Amino acid sequence: MSNICIFIRDSVNYLKNECQAGGMGVCLRGEIRERKKEGKNSMMRTLKMKNRTIGEGKPLVCVPVMEADAAEVIREITYLSQSVADVIEWRVDAFSQFGDYNAVRGVFDAVAPVLSDKLFLYTFRTKRQGGEADVDAATLNDLHDLAAESGCVDMVDLEYFEEEKPTRKIRSLKERGVRVVASHHDFEETPSPEVMRMLLERMCLGGADIVKLAVMPKTPEDVLDLLSVTSKFHLENPDTPIVTMSMGKLGNISRLCGETFGSCMTFGAHEKPSAPGQYEMGDLAMILDAIHRSNEH
């Protein structure tokens, strides 16, 4: 077992144990209270990029690009730049040449001109978190840095509990001018509400601009637990946008109701879905528009 795997296992188990004992919860809630106390006289900060406000109103539609070939990646990103997508996510773990840094740079250079109106999210999803490829820590770090220095990437996804020093990495990426989405994915189960809350709070306190949690439900109650945790986190942390989803057919309702419960982004598919339960992007945008219009009345 790699050092990173051991770190993830120990980190998540530590959170679970501390949640049960009440220790971590007390500690994190204390930190959050102090942070809110320091900023209680300031206006709520909103996250704005490319004429979009993240964390308010209708969730943004994010569409992943899962192609393996460079020409196909460029073609798909170009197509999506004229689509209903608000955010285009390049899933670099699906790219067959991710180990060739010049090939990665070539894609960035080719798509930069078409991204003036779309947010661009860079993601390398490791197999441990449900992705397409395994990669060593050094290569992953280099790829994150390439994305941050590309000039066209707006947000970098960072698998928070995969990193040995996630707070330091977040700070480093933000210093290069990109926003950081700290993420955690559980394709096996839906953790208890206490554990989900602590995972989100830890990522939030680590300095992420946006926090993301995806879980796999086994019962309808699991979906309700995620939505409840999402709503509470959103209300208690208005300065930190949150993205959550309950995956698979059982959880697909969670991809539609972000405006009600506080999730600021939802993932739809064009040609290749990146996770189970994703709606086709056109259908997703139409449903979100209908919900938004209803909420305005």
ZASESE-778960 format. One line per field, with one value per residue (C-alpha): residue number from 1; residue in three letters; chain; x, y, z. Coordinates in steps of 0.001 Angstrom, whole numbers, plus 500000, padded with zeros to 6 digits. Example, Ala and Ser with C-alpha at 12.3 -4.5 7.8 and 13.67 -1.06 7.14 Angstrom:
<pts>
num <- c(1,2)
residuo <- c(Ala,Ser)
cadena <- c(A,A)
X <- c(512300,513670)
Y <- c(495500,498940)
Z <- c(507800,507140)
</pts>
This chain:
<pts>
num <- c(1,2,3,4,5,6,7,8,9,10,11,12,13,14,15,16,17,18,19,20,21,22,23,24,25,26,27,28,29,30,31,32,33,34,35,36,37,38,39,40,41,42,43,44,45,46,47,48,49,50,51,52,53,54,55,56,57,58,59,60,61,62,63,64,65,66,67,68,69,70,71,72,73,74,75,76,77,78,79,80,81,82,83,84,85,86,87,88,89,90,91,92,93,94,95,96,97,98,99,100,101,102,103,104,105,106,107,108,109,110,111,112,113,114,115,116,117,118,119,120,121,122,123,124,125,126,127,128,129,130,131,132,133,134,135,136,137,138,139,140,141,142,143,144,145,146,147,148,149,150,151,152,153,154,155,156,157,158,159,160,161,162,163,164,165,166,167,168,169,170,171,172,173,174,175,176,177,178,179,180,181,182,183,184,185,186,187,188,189,190,191,192,193,194,195,196,197,198,199,200,201,202,203,204,205,206,207,208,209,210,211,212,213,214,215,216,217,218,219,220,221,222,223,224,225,226,227,228,229,230,231,232,233,234,235,236,237,238,239,240,241,242,243,244,245,246,247,248,249,250,251,252,253,254,255,256,257,258,259,260,261,262,263,264,265,266,267,268,269,270,271,272,273,274,275,276,277,278,279,280,281,282,283,284,285,286,287,288,289,290,291,292,293,294,295,296,297)
residuo <- c(Met,Ser,Asn,Ile,Cys,Ile,Phe,Ile,Arg,Asp,Ser,Val,Asn,Tyr,Leu,Lys,Asn,Glu,Cys,Gln,Ala,Gly,Gly,Met,Gly,Val,Cys,Leu,Arg,Gly,Glu,Ile,Arg,Glu,Arg,Lys,Lys,Glu,Gly,Lys,Asn,Ser,Met,Met,Arg,Thr,Leu,Lys,Met,Lys,Asn,Arg,Thr,Ile,Gly,Glu,Gly,Lys,Pro,Leu,Val,Cys,Val,Pro,Val,Met,Glu,Ala,Asp,Ala,Ala,Glu,Val,Ile,Arg,Glu,Ile,Thr,Tyr,Leu,Ser,Gln,Ser,Val,Ala,Asp,Val,Ile,Glu,Trp,Arg,Val,Asp,Ala,Phe,Ser,Gln,Phe,Gly,Asp,Tyr,Asn,Ala,Val,Arg,Gly,Val,Phe,Asp,Ala,Val,Ala,Pro,Val,Leu,Ser,Asp,Lys,Leu,Phe,Leu,Tyr,Thr,Phe,Arg,Thr,Lys,Arg,Gln,Gly,Gly,Glu,Ala,Asp,Val,Asp,Ala,Ala,Thr,Leu,Asn,Asp,Leu,His,Asp,Leu,Ala,Ala,Glu,Ser,Gly,Cys,Val,Asp,Met,Val,Asp,Leu,Glu,Tyr,Phe,Glu,Glu,Glu,Lys,Pro,Thr,Arg,Lys,Ile,Arg,Ser,Leu,Lys,Glu,Arg,Gly,Val,Arg,Val,Val,Ala,Ser,His,His,Asp,Phe,Glu,Glu,Thr,Pro,Ser,Pro,Glu,Val,Met,Arg,Met,Leu,Leu,Glu,Arg,Met,Cys,Leu,Gly,Gly,Ala,Asp,Ile,Val,Lys,Leu,Ala,Val,Met,Pro,Lys,Thr,Pro,Glu,Asp,Val,Leu,Asp,Leu,Leu,Ser,Val,Thr,Ser,Lys,Phe,His,Leu,Glu,Asn,Pro,Asp,Thr,Pro,Ile,Val,Thr,Met,Ser,Met,Gly,Lys,Leu,Gly,Asn,Ile,Ser,Arg,Leu,Cys,Gly,Glu,Thr,Phe,Gly,Ser,Cys,Met,Thr,Phe,Gly,Ala,His,Glu,Lys,Pro,Ser,Ala,Pro,Gly,Gln,Tyr,Glu,Met,Gly,Asp,Leu,Ala,Met,Ile,Leu,Asp,Ala,Ile,His,Arg,Ser,Asn,Glu,His)
cadena <- c(A,A,A,A,A,A,A,A,A,A,A,A,A,A,A,A,A,A,A,A,A,A,A,A,A,A,A,A,A,A,A,A,A,A,A,A,A,A,A,A,A,A,A,A,A,A,A,A,A,A,A,A,A,A,A,A,A,A,A,A,A,A,A,A,A,A,A,A,A,A,A,A,A,A,A,A,A,A,A,A,A,A,A,A,A,A,A,A,A,A,A,A,A,A,A,A,A,A,A,A,A,A,A,A,A,A,A,A,A,A,A,A,A,A,A,A,A,A,A,A,A,A,A,A,A,A,A,A,A,A,A,A,A,A,A,A,A,A,A,A,A,A,A,A,A,A,A,A,A,A,A,A,A,A,A,A,A,A,A,A,A,A,A,A,A,A,A,A,A,A,A,A,A,A,A,A,A,A,A,A,A,A,A,A,A,A,A,A,A,A,A,A,A,A,A,A,A,A,A,A,A,A,A,A,A,A,A,A,A,A,A,A,A,A,A,A,A,A,A,A,A,A,A,A,A,A,A,A,A,A,A,A,A,A,A,A,A,A,A,A,A,A,A,A,A,A,A,A,A,A,A,A,A,A,A,A,A,A,A,A,A,A,A,A,A,A,A,A,A,A,A,A,A,A,A,A,A,A,A,A,A,A,A,A,A,A,A,A,A,A,A,A,A,A,A,A,A)
X <- c(500000,501416,502110,499307,496829,497869,497458,493939,492932,494327,492924,489406,489494,490775,487887,485421,486857,487035,483487,482282,484239,483231,486820,487272,483804,484470,487846,486571,483470,485674,487893,484864,483350,486607,486733,483144,483818,486763,484656,481285,481350,482304,480046,479678,482367,481161,483293,483107,484850,484167,480899,479588,478841,479500,477464,474311,471210,471056,473848,476436,476417,479822,480502,483513,485757,486825,488466,491809,493216,494529,492640,489416,489970,490454,487425,485201,486319,485775,482267,481428,482638,479503,477147,474950,477869,479004,482104,484204,486132,489120,489551,493250,493304,491380,493961,496289,499289,499031,502616,503856,503939,504426,501268,499354,500740,499739,496118,496116,497564,495058,491925,492859,491350,487882,487607,487050,483411,483609,485120,487794,488275,491352,490955,493147,490916,492994,491757,491544,488921,487065,489212,490771,494466,497015,499857,502743,502729,505518,503759,500462,502145,503781,500451,498751,501510,501224,497520,498018,500639,498741,497028,493700,492747,490416,490076,492156,490562,492683,491912,492343,492881,495295,497731,500338,500262,497013,496964,500414,499449,496270,498228,500800,498155,496287,499514,499702,496323,493897,491012,491098,488273,489117,487378,486680,484851,483447,482258,481568,479065,477572,479390,477433,476265,478877,481711,480467,480276,483798,485207,483688,484809,488362,488587,487087,489556,492372,491842,489908,487857,485216,484659,483279,481937,480556,479185,477421,473985,472570,469188,466991,467885,471541,470511,468533,471531,473764,471220,470837,474603,474851,472163,473667,477190,475950,474128,477039,479778,478341,481815,482734,480728,479954,479448,477841,476220,474805,475862,474027,470346,469307,471011,470298,467757,470704,472041,468918,468157,471314,469514,467352,470007,473065,475165,476603,477560,476207,477768,476107,477306,477773,479361,480942,479696,482392,480280,477090,473815,474781,472053,472601,473757,470883,468246,470051,470222,466532,465465,467650,466176,462649,463429,465062,462072,459757,461885,461658,457848)
Y <- c(500000,503401,506186,508207,505347,504936,508667,508678,505641,507015,510508,509305,506748,509458,511697,508871,508014,511622,512246,509363,510632,514246,515510,516512,517998,520228,521289,522084,523855,525959,526923,527770,529911,531839,532377,533641,535861,537467,538247,538930,542621,542068,541505,537960,537325,535887,533909,535468,534277,535187,536995,534105,534128,530769,529836,531812,530997,528359,525744,525898,523058,521372,518959,516603,515845,512198,511669,509841,511397,514987,515870,514536,516442,519658,518951,518262,521330,523474,522057,522603,526201,526885,524766,525233,524276,526889,524897,522569,519973,518318,514916,514518,511023,509854,511416,508723,511102,512619,511547,513647,517174,518716,516970,518370,521852,521451,520862,523877,526068,524798,525347,528623,530822,529238,529495,533236,532723,529304,528346,525690,523070,520854,517450,514405,511845,508996,505413,505515,508238,506642,507872,506284,506120,505679,508147,508747,511785,513587,513331,514409,517425,518340,518085,520320,522874,522682,523420,526310,527871,527306,530671,529140,527002,528749,525970,522969,519970,518714,515376,516723,513485,512182,514999,514664,518440,519641,523082,523872,522612,524695,527784,527086,526686,529810,531811,530864,532483,529551,528647,525303,522782,520454,517145,513756,510858,507720,505180,502545,504149,507260,508019,509118,512752,513503,512177,513984,517241,516806,515989,519191,521289,519983,520835,524240,525012,523845,526959,525617,528059,525386,522060,518984,515719,512830,509701,506493,505870,502487,503734,506808,507850,508144,510716,512670,512630,514154,516853,517716,517981,520118,522516,522916,523457,526018,527974,527828,528593,531148,532216,528723,527329,523636,520972,517689,514787,511403,509174,506542,506260,506347,509686,511469,513794,515385,516603,518713,520385,522346,525684,524500,522758,524859,522857,525369,523076,519941,517609,516698,514562,515153,512097,510297,510591,510742,509264,507208,509107,512127,513651,514690,518319,519765,518027,519060,522730,522729,521230,523647,526580,525401,525055,528484,530141,528493,529735,533294,533369)
Z <- c(500000,498982,501456,499897,500290,503917,504463,502986,504993,508229,507634,506932,509758,512099,511119,511685,515096,516208,515032,517142,520141,519562,519537,515915,515752,518740,517325,513835,515049,517298,514360,512245,515004,515290,511551,511503,514513,512721,509682,511248,510396,506754,503788,502510,499920,496621,494204,490748,487599,483984,484728,486802,490505,492094,495138,494434,492427,489735,489857,487104,484577,484337,481471,481577,478625,478794,475409,475206,472031,471918,468736,470227,473475,471533,469338,472335,474293,471205,470796,474469,474293,472208,474320,477393,479653,482156,483110,480964,482934,481299,482913,482241,483764,480682,478337,476961,476899,480371,481062,478118,479524,476076,474875,477868,477166,473532,474486,476789,474028,471461,473555,475261,472484,472803,476599,477026,478089,479766,483092,482649,485355,485316,487001,487376,489068,490456,490444,494234,493846,490939,488062,484996,485888,488639,488900,491261,493538,491668,488293,489803,491352,488030,486201,488759,488304,484503,484776,487177,484914,481649,481587,480552,483563,486025,488618,489654,491338,494234,495851,499355,501250,498598,499381,502137,502720,501154,502776,501428,497962,497933,498881,496154,493454,494515,494397,490703,490103,489962,492226,494004,494240,497130,496535,498037,496382,497982,495416,498073,500428,501939,505203,508252,508308,510990,508844,505711,507640,509011,505575,504172,507107,506918,503207,503899,506678,504398,502313,499323,497256,496619,498404,496660,498047,495981,497634,496654,498176,499086,500317,499734,503286,502215,499602,502176,504529,501860,501037,504719,505217,502077,503265,506727,505408,502898,505597,508043,505482,503056,501893,500645,497709,497970,495314,496330,494587,495424,492547,490540,489643,493282,493819,490548,492199,494037,490693,490142,493469,494183,494121,497030,499119,498293,495825,493349,490462,488874,486320,483044,480157,476460,474850,477793,481388,484054,486866,487217,487251,485140,482973,479362,479516,477455,479549,482733,481740,480796,484141,486123,484172,484963,488681,488719,487070,489579,492475,491186,491508)
</pts>
